[in-house]
Amino acid sequence: MNIFLPAVTIKRRIFIGLYEMLMLLGVWALGYLVPTLLLGIIFNIQLPNWLAFGLVYSLFGAYFVWYWKKTGQTLAMQTWNVKLVNLDGNLLSRNQGLIRYALSTLWLIPTVIIYGVFKILMGHALGHWPTIELMFFMALLFWPMTCLLDKDRVNGPQSLVDRLAKTRLVQLPKN
């Protein structure tokens, strides 16, 4: 049982997020880019933007949920000795993994809102998706910083996503 393992620090969460983004580049390249390039070259087909987004979202979801259900650790989490568990200290079920993935991608909503407000204040027309810098800020800083709002001193502070999904990110021993 992993109930008594300490919570992961905010700094470590940010480093895991950075490393996770590098891992996702590989997942994206193999699972989306190569097949769509082949479709384009062989059949001259280009996917509509909404379908491309849906495929990438589903591909990333499958990556995360599979690892969380199987071992509780993605490749980045293994490097940093961190594990995702439910409140009992056990591995997540598929449904709990899907819920956590959906909740963890909610940063897209404030990103779009902030970007829209910024564009309006600057007098520019809306129409393009948020810049990569804003998306990095929200994913790497906004969600991890929600740990500062958590006052659980017994199990250690968790992010808003983990509280809502009823999960915990725990630090494993170095061995």
Secondary structure, DSSP 4 states (H G I P E B T S, - for coil): --TTSPBPPHHHHHHHHHHHHHHHHHHHIIIIIHHHHHHHHHH-----HHHHHHHHHHHHHHHHHHHHHHTS--HHHHHTTEEEEETTSSPPPHHHHHHHHHHHTTTHHHHHHHHHHHHHHTTPPP-SPPPHHHHHHIIIIIHHHGGGG----SS----HHHHHHTEEEEEPP--
